[in-house]
Amino acid sequence: MAEKKEATLDLSKMRVPNMEFVVYIVALVVAMIVIAISDALTIAAWFQFYLITTAIYILSRGIAKAHNVTE
């Protein structure tokens, strides 16, 4: 009789662009959920959070890449 193989999920072998991007996406999703269930916050607040977070993310990537330049 053939043995059954167990399927396992090894997260360490997944290809993730970088953890900064994952944290960025998670922060946007959490902010979207908070604003969806909040009565005091509107979609304008989420959009402002999105703009600020995106600007900070792009700046941090630029600084990280500038740090790796060897001339």
N, CA, C and O atoms as a MOPAC input file, in Angstrom:
PM7 MOZYME 1SCF
protein

 N      0.84100 1    -1.17300 1     0.00000 1
 C      0.00000 1     0.00000 1     0.00000 1
 C      0.89400 1     1.24800 1     0.00000 1
 O      1.91400 1     1.29100 1     0.68900 1
 N      0.50900 1     2.23300 1    -0.76000 1
 C      1.30600 1     3.45600 1    -0.88500 1
 C      1.14400 1     4.32600 1     0.35600 1
 O      0.05700 1     4.44100 1     0.92400 1
 N      2.24500 1     4.92800 1     0.75500 1
 C      2.20500 1     5.83200 1     1.90300 1
 C      1.69300 1     7.19600 1     1.46800 1
 O      1.98200 1     7.66200 1     0.36500 1
 N      0.94100 1     7.81900 1     2.33800 1
 C      0.42900 1     9.16200 1     2.05700 1
 C      1.46600 1    10.18300 1     2.49100 1
 O      2.05200 1    10.07500 1     3.56800 1
 N      1.68200 1    11.17100 1     1.64400 1
 C      2.58200 1    12.26500 1     1.99300 1
 C      1.77200 1    13.35800 1     2.65800 1
 O      0.66700 1    13.68200 1     2.22300 1
 N      2.32900 1    13.92200 1     3.71200 1
 C      1.67400 1    15.03600 1     4.38000 1
 C      2.11300 1    16.33700 1     3.72400 1
 O      3.29600 1    16.54600 1     3.45600 1
 N      1.15500 1    17.19400 1     3.47300 1
 C      1.45300 1    18.50500 1     2.90200 1
 C      1.75800 1    19.47000 1     4.04300 1
 O      0.98700 1    19.59000 1     4.99500 1
 N      2.88000 1    20.14600 1     3.93300 1
 C      3.24600 1    21.13600 1     4.94200 1
 C      3.45500 1    22.47900 1     4.26200 1
 O      3.80400 1    22.54900 1     3.08300 1
 N      3.23800 1    23.52200 1     5.01100 1
 C      3.43800 1    24.87700 1     4.50500 1
 C      4.68900 1    25.44500 1     5.15300 1
 O      4.70900 1    25.72100 1     6.35300 1
 N      5.72500 1    25.61700 1     4.35700 1
 C      6.99000 1    26.15800 1     4.85000 1
 C      7.09100 1    27.61700 1     4.40800 1
 O      7.44200 1    27.90400 1     3.26400 1
 N      6.78000 1    28.53600 1     5.32600 1
 C      6.77500 1    29.95900 1     4.99700 1
 C      8.16400 1    30.51100 1     4.72600 1
 O      8.30800 1    31.55100 1     4.08400 1
 N      9.19500 1    29.81300 1     5.21500 1
 C     10.55200 1    30.31700 1     5.01600 1
 C     10.99400 1    30.19700 1     3.55900 1
 O     11.94100 1    30.86500 1     3.14300 1
 N     10.31900 1    29.35400 1     2.78300 1
 C     10.70200 1    29.17900 1     1.38300 1
 C      9.87200 1    30.03100 1     0.43100 1
 O     10.08500 1    29.99400 1    -0.78100 1
 N      8.93400 1    30.79500 1     0.96900 1
 C      8.13100 1    31.67000 1     0.11900 1
 C      8.96400 1    32.86400 1    -0.32700 1
 O      9.77600 1    33.38800 1     0.43600 1
 N      8.75800 1    33.28200 1    -1.55400 1
 C      9.48000 1    34.44000 1    -2.07400 1
 C      8.67300 1    35.68500 1    -1.76600 1
 O      7.58800 1    35.88000 1    -2.31400 1
 N      9.20100 1    36.52900 1    -0.89000 1
 C      8.56600 1    37.78400 1    -0.51400 1
 C      9.49200 1    38.90000 1    -0.98200 1
 O     10.69300 1    38.85100 1    -0.71400 1
 N      8.95800 1    39.91500 1    -1.68000 1
 C      9.83900 1    40.97300 1    -2.19100 1
 C     10.71100 1    41.58300 1    -1.08600 1
 O     11.93500 1    41.61400 1    -1.21700 1
 N     10.11500 1    42.05200 1    -0.03400 1
 C     10.81400 1    42.48600 1     1.16400 1
 C      9.77700 1    42.69700 1     2.26000 1
 O      8.59900 1    42.91800 1     1.98100 1
 N     10.21700 1    42.62700 1     3.48000 1
 C      9.28400 1    42.72300 1     4.59900 1
 C      8.71100 1    44.12600 1     4.73900 1
 O      7.60400 1    44.28500 1     5.25300 1
 N      9.43600 1    45.14500 1     4.29400 1
 C      8.89200 1    46.50800 1     4.34500 1
 C      7.59900 1    46.59700 1     3.54300 1
 O      6.63600 1    47.22600 1     3.98100 1
 N      7.57800 1    45.96900 1     2.37200 1
 C      6.39600 1    45.99400 1     1.52400 1
 C      5.23500 1    45.24600 1     2.19000 1
 O      4.08900 1    45.69000 1     2.11900 1
 N      5.52400 1    44.13900 1     2.81900 1
 C      4.48600 1    43.37000 1     3.50600 1
 C      3.89900 1    44.19300 1     4.65600 1
 O      2.68100 1    44.22700 1     4.83100 1
 N      4.73600 1    44.84300 1     5.42400 1
 C      4.26500 1    45.68000 1     6.53400 1
 C      3.45100 1    46.85200 1     5.99900 1
 O      2.44600 1    47.23200 1     6.59900 1
 N      3.87000 1    47.42100 1     4.88800 1
 C      3.15200 1    48.52500 1     4.24600 1
 C      1.73400 1    48.08300 1     3.85300 1
 O      0.76400 1    48.78400 1     4.14200 1
 N      1.61700 1    46.94700 1     3.20700 1
 C      0.30700 1    46.44100 1     2.78700 1
 C     -0.55600 1    46.10800 1     3.99700 1
 O     -1.74300 1    46.43100 1     4.01200 1
 N      0.02000 1    45.47000 1     5.00800 1
 C     -0.73800 1    45.13000 1     6.22400 1
 C     -1.23600 1    46.39800 1     6.91600 1
 O     -2.37000 1    46.43700 1     7.39500 1
 N     -0.40000 1    47.43000 1     6.97300 1
 C     -0.81500 1    48.68900 1     7.60500 1
 C     -1.98300 1    49.31600 1     6.85700 1
 O     -2.90900 1    49.83500 1     7.48100 1
 N     -1.95200 1    49.27400 1     5.52900 1
 C     -3.05400 1    49.83800 1     4.75100 1
 C     -4.34400 1    49.05100 1     4.95000 1
 O     -5.42200 1    49.63800 1     5.04900 1
 N     -4.23800 1    47.73400 1     5.01000 1
 C     -5.42900 1    46.90400 1     5.20600 1
 C     -6.01600 1    47.11700 1     6.60200 1
 O     -7.23300 1    47.22100 1     6.75500 1
 N     -5.15600 1    47.18200 1     7.61800 1
 C     -5.63000 1    47.42600 1     8.98200 1
 C     -6.29800 1    48.79900 1     9.07100 1
 O     -7.35100 1    48.93400 1     9.69400 1
 N     -5.69800 1    49.80800 1     8.45800 1
 C     -6.30000 1    51.14800 1     8.46300 1
 C     -7.64400 1    51.13300 1     7.75400 1
 O     -8.58000 1    51.80300 1     8.19100 1
 N     -7.75300 1    50.38200 1     6.67000 1
 C     -9.01800 1    50.29400 1     5.94800 1
 C    -10.09900 1    49.64500 1     6.81500 1
 O    -11.24800 1    50.08600 1     6.81400 1
 N     -9.73000 1    48.60700 1     7.54800 1
 C    -10.69000 1    47.92900 1     8.43400 1
 C    -11.12600 1    48.85000 1     9.57000 1
 O    -12.31000 1    48.92500 1     9.89600 1
 N    -10.16700 1    49.54500 1    10.16800 1
 C    -10.48500 1    50.46400 1    11.27300 1
 C    -11.42400 1    51.56100 1    10.79800 1
 O    -12.38700 1    51.89100 1    11.49000 1
 N    -11.16100 1    52.12100 1     9.64600 1
 C    -12.00500 1    53.19700 1     9.12700 1
 C    -13.38300 1    52.67100 1     8.72300 1
 O    -14.37900 1    53.38700 1     8.83500 1
 N    -13.44200 1    51.43000 1     8.25800 1
 C    -14.72700 1    50.84700 1     7.87200 1
 C    -15.64600 1    50.65500 1     9.07400 1
 O    -16.86300 1    50.78900 1     8.94400 1
 N    -15.07900 1    50.34000 1    10.24800 1
 C    -15.92000 1    50.10400 1    11.42300 1
 C    -16.05500 1    51.33300 1    12.31300 1
 O    -16.80400 1    51.31300 1    13.29000 1
 N    -15.34000 1    52.39500 1    11.98500 1
 C    -15.38600 1    53.60100 1    12.80000 1
 C    -16.47200 1    54.55600 1    12.30500 1
 O    -16.71200 1    54.67600 1    11.10400 1
 N    -17.11300 1    55.22200 1    13.24300 1
 C    -18.10600 1    56.22900 1    12.88400 1
 C    -17.47800 1    57.61300 1    12.71300 1
 O    -18.01300 1    58.45200 1    11.98800 1
 N    -16.35500 1    57.84900 1    13.37300 1
 C    -15.74300 1    59.17600 1    13.35900 1
 C    -14.81700 1    59.38400 1    12.15600 1
 O    -14.60700 1    60.52100 1    11.73200 1
 N    -14.26500 1    58.30700 1    11.60600 1
 C    -13.31900 1    58.43200 1    10.50200 1
 C    -14.01800 1    58.19400 1     9.17000 1
 O    -14.97200 1    57.42000 1     9.08300 1
 N    -13.53100 1    58.87000 1     8.13700 1
 C    -14.12900 1    58.73800 1     6.80800 1
 C    -13.09400 1    58.19000 1     5.83400 1
 O    -11.93900 1    57.96300 1     6.19600 1
 N    -13.52500 1    57.98300 1     4.59800 1
 C    -12.61900 1    57.50500 1     3.56500 1
 C    -11.52300 1    58.53900 1     3.28300 1
 O    -10.43300 1    58.17700 1     2.84100 1
 N    -11.79900 1    59.79100 1     3.52800 1
 C    -10.78500 1    60.83600 1     3.34900 1
 C     -9.62900 1    60.62200 1     4.33000 1
 O     -8.47100 1    60.85800 1     3.98300 1
 N     -9.93300 1    60.18100 1     5.53900 1
 C     -8.88400 1    59.89300 1     6.51900 1
 C     -8.02400 1    58.72700 1     6.04800 1
 O     -6.80300 1    58.75300 1     6.19900 1
 N     -8.66600 1    57.68800 1     5.46900 1
 C     -7.90100 1    56.54900 1     4.96400 1
 C     -7.01800 1    56.99100 1     3.80300 1
 O     -5.86100 1    56.57700 1     3.71500 1
 N     -7.54700 1    57.82400 1     2.91100 1
 C     -6.76000 1    58.28100 1     1.76700 1
 C     -5.56800 1    59.11600 1     2.21500 1
 O     -4.48300 1    59.00800 1     1.64300 1
 N     -5.76300 1    59.94100 1     3.22600 1
 C     -4.64400 1    60.73200 1     3.75600 1
 C     -3.58800 1    59.80200 1     4.37300 1
 O     -2.39100 1    60.00400 1     4.17000 1
 N     -4.02600 1    58.79300 1     5.11800 1
 C     -3.09700 1    57.80300 1     5.67400 1
 C     -2.36200 1    57.08000 1     4.55400 1
 O     -1.15800 1    56.84200 1     4.64900 1
 N     -3.08700 1    56.72900 1     3.49000 1
 C     -2.49600 1    56.05900 1     2.33200 1
 C     -1.41100 1    56.92600 1     1.69600 1
 O     -0.32400 1    56.43300 1     1.39600 1
 N     -1.69800 1    58.21300 1     1.48600 1
 C     -0.72100 1    59.10900 1     0.86700 1
 C      0.53800 1    59.25400 1     1.71200 1
 O      1.65300 1    59.17500 1     1.19600 1
 N      0.35700 1    59.46500 1     3.00800 1
 C      1.50500 1    59.65100 1     3.89800 1
 C      2.32100 1    58.36600 1     4.00300 1
 O      3.55000 1    58.40000 1     3.95300 1
 N      1.64200 1    57.24300 1     4.14700 1
 C      2.33200 1    55.96300 1     4.26300 1
 C      3.09500 1    55.63200 1     2.98400 1
 O      4.22200 1    55.14000 1     3.04500 1
 N      2.49500 1    55.89700 1     1.83500 1
 C      3.15900 1    55.63600 1     0.56000 1
 C      4.38800 1    56.51500 1     0.39300 1
 O      5.43200 1    56.04200 1    -0.05700 1
 N      4.27700 1    57.78300 1     0.75000 1
 C      5.43000 1    58.68500 1     0.64800 1
 C      6.57400 1    58.22300 1     1.54700 1
 O      7.73500 1    58.22900 1     1.13900 1
 N      6.24000 1    57.82800 1     2.76100 1
 C      7.27300 1    57.34900 1     3.69000 1
 C      7.90500 1    56.06300 1     3.17000 1
 O      9.12000 1    55.89200 1     3.26700 1
 N      7.09400 1    55.15300 1     2.61600 1
 C      7.61100 1    53.89600 1     2.07700 1
 C      8.57200 1    54.16300 1     0.91200 1
 O      9.65200 1    53.57500 1     0.84800 1
 N      8.18100 1    55.04200 1     0.00000 1
 C      9.03900 1    55.34100 1    -1.14900 1
 C     10.34300 1    55.99100 1    -0.69200 1
 O     11.41200 1    55.66600 1    -1.20800 1
 N     10.26000 1    56.90000 1     0.26500 1
 C     11.48300 1    57.51900 1     0.79900 1
 C     12.39000 1    56.49500 1     1.47200 1
 O     13.60900 1    56.53800 1     1.30200 1
 N     11.80600 1    55.57900 1     2.23100 1
 C     12.62500 1    54.57400 1     2.91700 1
 C     13.30200 1    53.64600 1     1.92200 1
 O     14.44700 1    53.24800 1     2.13900 1
 N     12.61900 1    53.28900 1     0.83100 1
 C     13.24300 1    52.45300 1    -0.20100 1
 C     14.37400 1    53.21000 1    -0.88700 1
 O     15.41900 1    52.63500 1    -1.19000 1
 N     14.16500 1    54.48900 1    -1.12700 1
 C     15.21900 1    55.29000 1    -1.74900 1
 C     16.44200 1    55.41600 1    -0.87100 1
 O     17.57200 1    55.32900 1    -1.35200 1
 N     16.22200 1    55.61800 1     0.41100 1
 C     17.34500 1    55.70300 1     1.36100 1
 C     18.06700 1    54.36800 1     1.44700 1
 O     19.29600 1    54.32500 1     1.49800 1
 N     17.30200 1    53.26900 1     1.46300 1
 C     17.93100 1    51.93500 1     1.53500 1
 C     18.76500 1    51.67100 1     0.28600 1
 O     19.86500 1    51.12800 1     0.38400 1
 N     18.26100 1    52.04400 1    -0.87400 1
 C     19.02100 1    51.82000 1    -2.10000 1
 C     20.23600 1    52.75600 1    -2.18900 1
 O     21.28600 1    52.35300 1    -2.68900 1
 N     20.10300 1    53.98700 1    -1.71300 1
 C     21.21800 1    54.90700 1    -1.72800 1
 C     22.33100 1    54.46100 1    -0.78500 1
 O     23.50700 1    54.74200 1    -1.02000 1
 N     21.95400 1    53.77400 1     0.26400 1
 C     22.92300 1    53.28700 1     1.22900 1
 C     23.79200 1    52.17300 1     0.62200 1
 O     24.93900 1    51.99200 1     1.03200 1
 N     23.25400 1    51.43400 1    -0.34300 1
 C     23.97500 1    50.30700 1    -0.94400 1
 C     24.84500 1    50.71600 1    -2.11800 1
 O     25.52300 1    49.86100 1    -2.68800 1
 N     24.85600 1    51.98900 1    -2.50600 1
 C     25.65600 1    52.43900 1    -3.64100 1
 C     27.12700 1    52.50100 1    -3.22300 1
 O     27.47400 1    53.09000 1    -2.19900 1
 N     27.96700 1    51.88800 1    -4.02800 1
 C     29.40600 1    51.92800 1    -3.74600 1
 C     30.09700 1    52.63600 1    -4.90200 1
 O     30.14700 1    52.10900 1    -6.01300 1
 N     30.62000 1    53.80300 1    -4.65200 1
 C     31.36600 1    54.57000 1    -5.66800 1
 C     32.65300 1    55.05300 1    -5.10000 1
 O     33.42400 1    55.71600 1    -5.79400 1

